Amino acid sequence: MHHRHGIGRFEGLTTQALGGIERDYILVAYAGQDRLYVPTDQLAAVRTYTGGEAPRLSRMGGADWERTRTKVRKAVAVVAQEVVALHRERARATGHAYAADTPWQREMEASFPYEETADQVTAIADVKADMEADAPMDRLIFGDVGFGKTEVAIRGVFKAVQDGRQAAVLVPTTLLAQQHFQTFSERFGPYPIRVEMLSRFLTARQQKGVVAGIAAGSVDVVIGLWSAFRGVDPAEAAEVDRILHTGAGGDARPRTQVEYQLGESVKVTSGPLSDFDGEIVEVNGDAQKLKVLVDIFERQVPVELAFDQVKKID
């Protein structure tokens, strides 16, 4: 990828003579018959493309690469605005301060069949400190496979349930949902905690039963993919979304489905995200606003848009 000419295909190294002086060049092929020779002492001008497996080659001298760069700049600006707005809201918000560990919490943690690593001990302590503070939690726990991230989540979820809250564990794959469901069920088995799963392994009737349990407050922990929530009736999916954000007894955000429906695909028609596509995840008919997951270069960014800023994709 050349910073000025865009995406090309590496054709190898070649030697060219210019003015009687031979130099080594990188040969880059572009759309059509365009070729670019980059001197090896200017390698900083090119880099390996990492955005996808089969990119479309740019045309040298064309406007497509400049349009792509403009869209990227707009997308970066939008993401930056979202991050700033999020942290501004987070700084003003007051969260729920969870109580200190209960005897059951200590008993459940003692049943962990392995010795905690130093990093696990630190992460668990930090998560609990966050939960017991009255500020909204803003923490990311990451680590390689098999290094104990699930145990950190188990202890945080158990602490939330002990304080009378419901908890959702969202996972990226159906298989992981099944694995986590088994793990959480085994660890929480000795306690009066109901753990359920939402995935394609359940029938539509079973999924509706889980959703009803969440709404009634009888389900303490739900594990699954967000797409599983969208697999049930839209009104019930909206109810799940409300519960996950406010709790079973909280006030629902105003939602209607007059002009748009949850899960519909739309194209942004105005503003800095013009021509980007997205999926509706929230409808506010009273305010004439939508929350849309906009696909921005392999990322899904939640954006609030007015009804007149989008159009349906047939």
C-alpha positions as CSV (number, residue, x, y, z in Angstrom):
1,M,0.0,0.0,0.0
2,H,1.5,3.3,-1.1
3,H,0.6,6.4,0.9
4,R,-0.1,8.4,-2.3
5,H,-1.3,5.9,-4.9
6,G,-3.1,3.4,-2.8
7,I,-3.4,-0.4,-2.9
8,G,-1.2,-2.3,-5.4
9,R,0.2,-5.8,-5.9
10,F,3.9,-6.5,-5.1
11,E,5.5,-7.9,-8.3
12,G,9.0,-8.3,-6.9
13,L,12.4,-6.5,-7.0
14,T,13.8,-5.2,-10.3
15,T,16.9,-3.3,-11.4
16,Q,16.5,-0.2,-13.7
17,A,19.1,2.1,-15.2
18,L,18.4,5.8,-15.2
19,G,20.9,8.3,-16.4
20,G,23.5,5.6,-16.6
21,I,23.0,4.7,-12.9
22,E,21.5,1.4,-11.9
23,R,19.2,1.2,-8.9
24,D,17.0,-1.4,-7.3
25,Y,13.3,-0.9,-7.2
26,I,10.2,-2.5,-5.8
27,L,7.7,-3.1,-8.6
28,V,4.1,-2.5,-7.7
29,A,1.2,-3.3,-10.1
30,Y,-2.0,-1.2,-10.0
31,A,-5.4,-1.5,-11.8
32,G,-5.2,-1.7,-15.5
33,Q,-1.6,-1.6,-16.8
34,D,-0.3,0.9,-14.3
35,R,3.0,0.1,-12.7
36,L,5.0,1.9,-10.0
37,Y,8.7,1.6,-9.4
38,V,9.6,2.5,-5.8
39,P,13.4,3.0,-5.1
40,T,14.6,0.7,-2.3
41,D,15.8,3.8,-0.4
42,Q,12.2,5.0,-0.3
43,L,10.6,1.9,1.3
44,A,9.0,4.1,4.0
45,A,6.5,5.1,1.3
46,V,5.0,1.6,1.1
47,R,3.7,-0.8,3.7
48,T,2.0,-4.2,3.8
49,Y,-1.8,-4.1,3.4
50,T,-3.5,-5.6,6.4
51,G,-7.1,-4.6,5.9
52,G,-8.5,-7.7,4.2
53,E,-7.7,-10.8,2.2
54,A,-8.6,-9.7,-1.3
55,P,-8.5,-5.9,-1.6
56,R,-9.4,-4.1,-4.9
57,L,-6.4,-2.6,-6.6
58,S,-6.3,1.2,-6.8
59,R,-5.9,3.0,-10.1
60,M,-2.9,5.4,-10.3
61,G,-4.0,8.9,-10.8
62,G,-7.7,8.1,-10.1
63,A,-9.9,9.5,-7.4
64,D,-10.9,6.2,-5.7
65,W,-7.9,6.2,-3.3
66,E,-8.5,9.8,-2.3
67,R,-12.2,9.0,-1.7
68,T,-11.1,6.0,0.5
69,R,-8.7,8.3,2.5
70,T,-11.5,10.8,2.9
71,K,-13.9,8.2,4.3
72,V,-11.2,6.9,6.6
73,R,-10.6,10.4,8.0
74,K,-14.3,10.9,8.5
75,A,-14.6,7.5,10.2
76,V,-11.7,8.2,12.5
77,A,-13.2,11.6,13.4
78,V,-16.5,10.0,14.3
79,V,-14.9,7.3,16.4
80,A,-12.9,10.0,18.2
81,Q,-16.1,12.0,18.9
82,E,-17.8,8.8,20.2
83,V,-14.9,8.1,22.6
84,V,-14.8,11.7,23.9
85,A,-18.6,11.7,24.4
86,L,-18.5,8.4,26.1
87,H,-15.8,9.4,28.6
88,R,-17.6,12.8,29.2
89,E,-20.8,10.9,30.0
90,R,-18.9,8.4,32.1
91,A,-17.3,11.1,34.1
92,R,-20.7,12.7,35.0
93,A,-22.5,9.4,35.7
94,T,-22.9,7.7,39.0
95,G,-22.8,3.9,39.0
96,H,-24.1,1.2,41.3
97,A,-21.7,0.6,44.3
98,Y,-21.7,-3.2,45.0
99,A,-21.5,-4.4,48.5
100,A,-18.4,-6.1,49.9
101,D,-17.9,-9.9,49.4
102,T,-20.4,-12.2,51.1
103,P,-19.5,-15.5,52.8
104,W,-20.9,-17.3,49.8
105,Q,-18.5,-15.3,47.5
106,R,-15.5,-16.4,49.5
107,E,-16.8,-20.0,49.6
108,M,-17.4,-20.0,45.8
109,E,-13.9,-18.6,45.2
110,A,-12.3,-21.2,47.5
111,S,-13.8,-23.9,45.3
112,F,-11.5,-22.8,42.4
113,P,-9.5,-26.0,41.7
114,Y,-6.3,-24.2,40.8
115,E,-4.0,-21.7,42.4
116,E,-4.5,-18.2,41.1
117,T,-1.7,-16.6,39.2
118,A,-0.3,-13.3,40.3
119,D,-2.0,-11.6,37.4
120,Q,-5.4,-13.2,38.2
121,V,-5.1,-12.0,41.8
122,T,-4.4,-8.4,40.6
123,A,-7.2,-8.5,38.0
124,I,-9.8,-9.9,40.5
125,A,-8.9,-7.3,43.1
126,D,-9.1,-4.4,40.6
127,V,-12.5,-5.6,39.2
128,K,-13.9,-5.9,42.7
129,A,-12.6,-2.4,43.6
130,D,-14.3,-1.0,40.5
131,M,-17.6,-2.7,41.3
132,E,-17.6,-1.4,44.9
133,A,-17.0,2.2,43.7
134,D,-19.9,4.4,42.7
135,A,-18.3,5.3,39.3
136,P,-19.2,3.2,36.2
137,M,-16.7,0.5,35.6
138,D,-14.3,1.1,32.7
139,R,-11.8,-1.8,32.6
140,L,-10.6,-4.3,30.0
141,I,-9.1,-7.6,31.0
142,F,-7.1,-9.3,28.3
143,G,-4.8,-12.2,28.1
144,D,-3.8,-15.3,26.1
145,V,-5.9,-18.4,25.9
146,G,-5.8,-20.5,29.1
147,F,-4.5,-17.7,31.4
148,G,-7.6,-17.5,33.6
149,K,-9.8,-14.6,32.2
150,T,-13.0,-16.7,32.6
151,E,-12.4,-17.1,36.4
152,V,-12.1,-13.3,36.7
153,A,-15.5,-13.0,34.9
154,I,-17.0,-15.7,37.1
155,R,-16.1,-13.9,40.3
156,G,-17.4,-10.6,39.0
157,V,-20.7,-12.1,37.8
158,F,-21.2,-13.9,41.2
159,K,-20.6,-10.7,43.0
160,A,-23.2,-8.9,40.9
161,V,-25.8,-11.6,41.5
162,Q,-25.1,-11.6,45.3
163,D,-26.0,-7.9,45.3
164,G,-29.4,-8.6,43.6
165,R,-28.4,-7.8,40.0
166,Q,-28.8,-9.8,36.8
167,A,-25.7,-10.3,34.7
168,A,-25.1,-11.0,31.0
169,V,-22.0,-12.7,29.5
170,L,-21.8,-11.9,25.8
171,V,-19.5,-14.2,23.8
172,P,-18.4,-14.2,20.1
173,T,-19.2,-17.8,19.2
174,T,-22.0,-20.4,19.8
175,L,-19.4,-22.9,21.0
176,L,-17.9,-20.5,23.5
177,A,-21.5,-19.8,24.8
178,Q,-22.0,-23.5,25.4
179,Q,-18.6,-23.9,27.1
180,H,-19.2,-20.9,29.4
181,F,-22.7,-22.0,30.1
182,Q,-21.4,-25.4,31.4
183,T,-18.6,-23.7,33.4
184,F,-20.8,-21.1,35.0
185,S,-23.5,-23.7,35.7
186,E,-21.0,-26.0,37.5
187,R,-19.4,-23.2,39.6
188,F,-22.8,-21.7,40.6
189,G,-24.5,-25.1,41.0
190,P,-24.4,-25.2,44.8
191,Y,-26.1,-21.8,45.1
192,P,-29.6,-20.6,44.3
193,I,-28.5,-18.9,41.0
194,R,-30.3,-19.6,37.7
195,V,-27.9,-19.6,34.7
196,E,-29.4,-19.7,31.2
197,M,-28.0,-19.6,27.7
198,L,-29.2,-17.9,24.5
199,S,-27.9,-19.5,21.3
200,R,-28.9,-21.4,18.2
201,F,-28.6,-24.6,20.2
202,L,-32.0,-23.6,21.7
203,T,-35.3,-23.8,19.9
204,A,-37.3,-20.6,19.3
205,R,-39.6,-21.7,22.1
206,Q,-36.7,-22.3,24.5
207,Q,-35.2,-18.9,23.6
208,K,-38.5,-17.2,24.3
209,G,-38.7,-19.0,27.7
210,V,-35.2,-17.6,28.6
211,V,-36.3,-14.1,27.6
212,A,-39.4,-14.4,29.7
213,G,-37.3,-15.5,32.6
214,I,-35.0,-12.5,32.3
215,A,-38.0,-10.2,32.2
216,A,-39.5,-11.8,35.2
217,G,-36.2,-11.6,37.1
218,S,-36.0,-15.4,37.6
219,V,-32.9,-15.7,35.4
220,D,-29.8,-14.4,37.2
221,V,-27.2,-15.0,34.6
222,V,-27.6,-15.2,30.8
223,I,-24.8,-16.3,28.5
224,G,-24.9,-16.0,24.7
225,L,-24.4,-14.0,21.5
226,W,-26.2,-10.7,20.9
227,S,-27.4,-12.2,17.6
228,A,-29.3,-14.8,19.7
229,F,-31.2,-12.0,21.3
230,R,-32.2,-10.8,17.8
231,G,-33.4,-14.3,17.0
232,V,-36.6,-13.8,19.0
233,D,-39.5,-11.5,18.5
234,P,-38.3,-7.9,18.1
235,A,-40.4,-6.7,21.0
236,E,-39.0,-9.4,23.2
237,A,-35.4,-8.5,22.0
238,A,-36.1,-4.9,22.9
239,E,-37.2,-6.1,26.3
240,V,-33.9,-8.0,26.7
241,D,-32.0,-5.0,25.7
242,R,-33.9,-2.8,28.2
243,I,-33.3,-5.3,31.0
244,L,-29.6,-5.6,30.2
245,H,-29.2,-1.9,30.5
246,T,-31.6,-1.1,33.4
247,G,-32.3,-4.3,35.2
248,A,-35.7,-6.0,35.4
249,G,-37.2,-3.2,37.6
250,G,-35.7,-0.3,35.7
251,D,-37.5,2.2,33.5
252,A,-37.5,1.4,29.8
253,R,-36.1,3.9,27.3
254,P,-38.9,5.1,25.0
255,R,-39.1,2.7,22.0
256,T,-41.6,2.5,19.1
257,Q,-41.4,0.8,15.8
258,V,-43.4,3.2,13.7
259,E,-41.1,3.7,10.7
260,Y,-38.1,1.5,11.4
261,Q,-37.7,-1.9,13.0
262,L,-34.9,-3.4,15.1
263,G,-32.5,-5.4,13.0
264,E,-33.2,-3.5,9.8
265,S,-30.3,-2.5,7.5
266,V,-30.0,1.2,6.6
267,K,-27.6,3.5,4.7
268,V,-26.5,6.8,6.2
269,T,-27.6,9.6,3.9
270,S,-26.1,12.7,5.6
271,G,-23.4,13.8,8.0
272,P,-19.8,12.5,8.1
273,L,-20.8,8.9,7.8
274,S,-22.7,9.3,4.5
275,D,-22.8,6.1,2.4
276,F,-21.8,3.9,5.3
277,D,-24.2,1.0,6.0
278,G,-25.4,-0.2,9.4
279,E,-28.0,-2.1,11.4
280,I,-30.6,-0.6,13.7
281,V,-30.3,-1.7,17.3
282,E,-32.5,0.8,19.0
283,V,-35.6,2.9,17.9
284,N,-36.8,6.0,19.7
285,G,-40.0,7.0,17.9
286,D,-40.8,9.9,20.3
287,A,-37.5,11.6,19.6
288,Q,-37.3,10.4,16.0
289,K,-33.9,8.9,16.6
290,L,-32.2,5.6,16.0
291,K,-29.1,3.9,17.4
292,V,-27.4,2.2,14.5
293,L,-24.3,-0.1,14.5
294,V,-22.5,1.4,11.5
295,D,-20.0,-0.8,9.7
296,I,-16.8,1.3,9.6
297,F,-13.9,-0.6,8.0
298,E,-14.5,-3.9,9.8
299,R,-15.7,-2.3,13.0
300,Q,-19.2,-1.8,14.2
301,V,-19.6,1.7,15.8
302,P,-22.8,2.6,17.7
303,V,-24.1,6.0,16.4
304,E,-27.2,8.0,17.2
305,L,-28.9,9.2,14.0
306,A,-32.2,11.0,13.2
307,F,-34.9,9.3,11.1
308,D,-34.1,11.6,8.2
309,Q,-30.4,10.8,8.3
310,V,-30.9,7.2,7.0
311,K,-32.8,5.2,4.4
312,K,-33.7,1.6,4.4
313,I,-31.7,-0.8,2.3
314,D,-34.0,-3.0,0.2
